[in-house]
Amino acid sequence: MSTLKSLSNRQIALATGISIVLMAVLAGMVMGMVHTPLIVPENPSLTYGNLISQTTTFRMGILGWTGILITDIIAAWGLYLYFKPRNNSLSLLAGWFRLAYAAILGFAIVQLIIVVLLTQTGTGWLENPGEKEFLTMLFLNGFQSTWSFGLIIFGLHLLILGWLVWSDKLILKILSVLILISAVGYLLTNTLNILMPDYETIKPTLETVFMLPMVLGEVGLAIWLIIKGGK
């Protein structure tokens, strides 16, 4: 406990910035190398076959999600400590929102573990391949919907973080605006994903609009924390 109290702002900034960058790298790898190539939403049979033939890749994806979960928890802790002197109450609230998101993500990851069990050989309690394919897609969709709900909570975290980041320094003003825009993006896209049955028709447009601030906002803050934070 005394070790945590003795951490300097510089050490907290480094730990937080590195965690956020690592989280972003893991997210890009998991989505680009695992989920997008293996999961074909409109083709359960192909998806099920992909998961059986590339089970190691899918399991590595689960490990990647676990890494994202851990780095998110570290980021929640670090951001709270770093911005605590500016506004303790808002910093604490932002931290709790991020921890709540991490808890929801953890529940979503459990559904991916169930998918692994469904694709294992020897699950005699399900003899019909069609049943396995159906349940596999059910839990994959469950993961996506649960994660999407969690990202609404994450958007609330970013909304507060954007305010905390605002400063007299030009670079922090820019990062603050980017984070606030990304917060709106997370809140809007994931709320519509839950409420609109035909959301997929407008999803590409919305993602194009918000993708850049979503990436640059938090990652930009992470890089600033690594280079300048606490100095």
C-alpha positions as CSV (number, residue, x, y, z in Angstrom):
1,M,0.0,0.0,0.0
2,S,2.9,2.4,0.9
3,T,4.4,1.6,-2.5
4,L,1.2,2.8,-4.3
5,K,1.2,6.0,-2.2
6,S,4.8,6.7,-3.1
7,L,4.2,6.6,-6.9
8,S,5.0,9.9,-8.6
9,N,2.7,11.5,-11.1
10,R,5.3,10.7,-13.7
11,Q,5.2,7.0,-12.9
12,I,1.4,7.0,-12.9
13,A,1.4,8.8,-16.3
14,L,3.8,6.2,-17.8
15,A,1.9,3.2,-16.4
16,T,-1.4,4.7,-17.7
17,G,-0.1,5.7,-21.1
18,I,1.6,2.4,-21.8
19,S,-1.5,0.5,-20.7
20,I,-3.8,2.4,-23.1
21,V,-1.4,2.0,-26.0
22,L,-1.0,-1.7,-25.2
23,M,-4.8,-2.0,-25.0
24,A,-5.2,-0.3,-28.4
25,V,-2.6,-2.6,-30.0
26,L,-4.3,-5.7,-28.6
27,A,-7.7,-4.6,-29.8
28,G,-6.4,-4.0,-33.3
29,M,-4.8,-7.4,-33.4
30,V,-7.8,-9.3,-32.0
31,M,-10.3,-7.6,-34.3
32,G,-8.0,-7.7,-37.4
33,M,-6.4,-11.1,-37.0
34,V,-9.1,-13.1,-35.2
35,H,-12.7,-11.8,-35.2
36,T,-12.9,-10.4,-38.7
37,P,-11.3,-13.3,-40.5
38,L,-13.0,-16.1,-38.5
39,I,-16.5,-14.8,-37.8
40,V,-18.9,-14.5,-40.7
41,P,-22.2,-13.3,-39.1
42,E,-24.3,-14.3,-42.1
43,N,-22.8,-17.8,-42.4
44,P,-23.0,-19.9,-39.2
45,S,-21.6,-23.0,-40.9
46,L,-18.5,-21.3,-42.2
47,T,-18.0,-19.6,-38.9
48,Y,-18.2,-22.8,-37.0
49,G,-15.8,-24.5,-39.4
50,N,-13.4,-21.6,-39.1
51,L,-13.4,-21.9,-35.3
52,I,-12.8,-25.6,-35.4
53,S,-10.0,-25.5,-37.9
54,Q,-8.3,-22.4,-36.3
55,T,-9.2,-23.0,-32.6
56,T,-5.7,-21.9,-31.5
57,T,-6.1,-18.6,-33.2
58,F,-9.5,-18.1,-31.6
59,R,-8.1,-19.0,-28.1
60,M,-5.3,-16.5,-28.6
61,G,-8.0,-14.0,-29.4
62,I,-9.6,-14.7,-26.0
63,L,-6.2,-14.2,-24.4
64,G,-6.0,-10.9,-26.2
65,W,-9.4,-9.8,-24.9
66,T,-8.2,-10.8,-21.4
67,G,-5.1,-8.5,-21.9
68,I,-7.5,-5.7,-23.0
69,L,-9.5,-6.3,-19.8
70,I,-6.4,-6.1,-17.6
71,T,-5.0,-3.0,-19.3
72,D,-8.4,-1.3,-19.0
73,I,-8.4,-1.9,-15.2
74,I,-4.9,-0.4,-15.0
75,A,-6.0,2.6,-17.1
76,A,-9.0,3.2,-14.9
77,W,-6.7,3.2,-11.8
78,G,-4.0,5.4,-13.4
79,L,-6.4,8.0,-14.9
80,Y,-8.1,8.3,-11.5
81,L,-4.9,8.9,-9.7
82,Y,-3.5,11.3,-12.4
83,F,-6.6,13.5,-12.6
84,K,-7.5,13.3,-8.9
85,P,-5.8,16.6,-8.0
86,R,-7.9,18.4,-10.7
87,N,-11.3,17.1,-9.6
88,N,-11.4,14.2,-7.2
89,S,-15.2,13.5,-7.6
90,L,-15.3,13.5,-11.4
91,S,-12.0,11.5,-11.6
92,L,-13.5,8.9,-9.3
93,L,-16.7,8.8,-11.3
94,A,-14.8,8.4,-14.5
95,G,-12.8,5.6,-12.9
96,W,-15.9,3.7,-11.8
97,F,-17.4,4.0,-15.3
98,R,-14.3,2.4,-16.8
99,L,-14.3,-0.3,-14.2
100,A,-18.0,-1.0,-14.8
101,Y,-17.1,-1.3,-18.5
102,A,-14.3,-3.7,-17.7
103,A,-16.7,-5.9,-15.7
104,I,-19.2,-6.0,-18.6
105,L,-16.3,-6.9,-20.9
106,G,-15.3,-9.7,-18.6
107,F,-18.8,-11.1,-18.8
108,A,-18.7,-10.9,-22.6
109,I,-15.4,-12.8,-22.6
110,V,-17.0,-15.6,-20.7
111,Q,-19.3,-16.1,-23.7
112,L,-16.3,-16.6,-26.0
113,I,-15.0,-19.3,-23.6
114,I,-18.4,-21.0,-24.0
115,V,-17.9,-20.9,-27.8
116,V,-14.6,-22.7,-27.3
117,L,-16.4,-25.5,-25.4
118,L,-19.0,-25.7,-28.1
119,T,-16.3,-26.2,-30.8
120,Q,-14.5,-28.9,-28.9
121,T,-14.8,-32.5,-30.0
122,G,-16.5,-34.9,-27.6
123,T,-19.4,-32.7,-26.6
124,G,-21.8,-35.6,-26.8
125,W,-24.7,-33.7,-25.3
126,L,-25.1,-31.9,-28.6
127,E,-25.2,-34.5,-31.4
128,N,-26.7,-32.3,-34.1
129,P,-24.1,-30.1,-35.9
130,G,-26.8,-27.6,-36.6
131,E,-27.4,-27.1,-32.9
132,K,-23.7,-26.4,-32.3
133,E,-23.6,-23.9,-35.1
134,F,-26.8,-22.2,-33.7
135,L,-25.4,-22.0,-30.2
136,T,-22.0,-20.9,-31.4
137,M,-23.5,-17.9,-33.2
138,L,-25.8,-17.2,-30.3
139,F,-22.9,-16.8,-27.9
140,L,-20.8,-14.9,-30.5
141,N,-23.7,-12.5,-31.0
142,G,-24.1,-12.4,-27.2
143,F,-20.5,-11.4,-26.9
144,Q,-20.9,-8.6,-29.5
145,S,-24.2,-7.3,-27.9
146,T,-22.8,-7.4,-24.4
147,W,-19.6,-5.6,-25.4
148,S,-21.6,-3.0,-27.3
149,F,-23.6,-2.3,-24.2
150,G,-20.4,-2.0,-22.2
151,L,-19.1,0.5,-24.8
152,I,-22.0,2.8,-23.9
153,I,-20.6,2.9,-20.3
154,F,-17.2,3.4,-21.7
155,G,-18.6,6.4,-23.6
156,L,-19.7,7.9,-20.3
157,H,-16.2,7.4,-19.0
158,L,-14.8,9.3,-22.0
159,L,-17.3,12.1,-21.6
160,I,-15.9,12.9,-18.1
161,L,-12.3,12.2,-19.2
162,G,-12.6,14.7,-22.0
163,W,-13.6,17.4,-19.5
164,L,-10.8,16.5,-17.1
165,V,-8.2,16.6,-19.9
166,W,-9.1,20.2,-20.9
167,S,-6.3,22.6,-20.1
168,D,-4.7,25.9,-21.1
169,K,-2.2,23.9,-23.2
170,L,-3.2,23.7,-26.9
171,I,-2.4,20.0,-27.3
172,L,-4.6,19.1,-24.3
173,K,-7.4,21.2,-25.7
174,I,-7.2,19.3,-29.0
175,L,-7.1,15.9,-27.2
176,S,-10.0,17.0,-25.0
177,V,-12.2,17.8,-28.0
178,L,-11.2,14.5,-29.7
179,I,-12.0,12.5,-26.6
180,L,-15.4,14.3,-26.3
181,I,-16.2,13.6,-29.9
182,S,-15.2,9.9,-29.5
183,A,-17.5,9.8,-26.4
184,V,-20.4,10.9,-28.5
185,G,-19.4,8.3,-31.1
186,Y,-19.4,5.5,-28.6
187,L,-22.6,6.6,-27.0
188,L,-24.4,7.1,-30.3
189,T,-23.2,4.1,-32.3
190,N,-23.7,1.5,-29.5
191,T,-27.0,2.9,-28.4
192,L,-28.3,2.7,-32.0
193,N,-26.8,-0.8,-32.3
194,I,-29.0,-1.9,-29.5
195,L,-32.2,0.1,-30.4
196,M,-32.2,-0.1,-34.2
197,P,-32.9,-3.5,-35.8
198,D,-31.5,-2.2,-39.2
199,Y,-28.5,-0.5,-37.6
200,E,-26.1,-2.4,-40.0
201,T,-27.3,-0.2,-42.9
202,I,-25.9,3.0,-41.3
203,K,-23.1,1.4,-39.4
204,P,-20.4,2.0,-42.0
205,T,-21.3,5.7,-42.3
206,L,-21.2,6.3,-38.6
207,E,-18.0,4.4,-38.1
208,T,-16.3,6.4,-40.8
209,V,-17.4,9.7,-39.1
210,F,-16.2,8.7,-35.6
211,M,-13.3,6.3,-36.3
212,L,-10.6,8.9,-36.4
213,P,-11.4,10.8,-33.2
214,M,-12.1,7.4,-31.5
215,V,-8.5,6.3,-32.3
216,L,-6.7,9.6,-32.0
217,G,-8.4,10.8,-28.8
218,E,-7.5,8.2,-26.2
219,V,-4.3,7.0,-27.9
220,G,-3.2,10.6,-28.3
221,L,-3.7,11.1,-24.6
222,A,-1.8,8.0,-23.9
223,I,1.2,9.2,-26.0
224,W,1.0,12.6,-24.3
225,L,1.1,10.8,-20.9
226,I,4.1,8.8,-21.9
227,I,6.0,11.8,-23.2
228,K,4.9,14.7,-21.1
229,G,2.6,13.5,-18.3
230,G,3.8,14.3,-14.8
231,K,6.8,16.3,-15.9
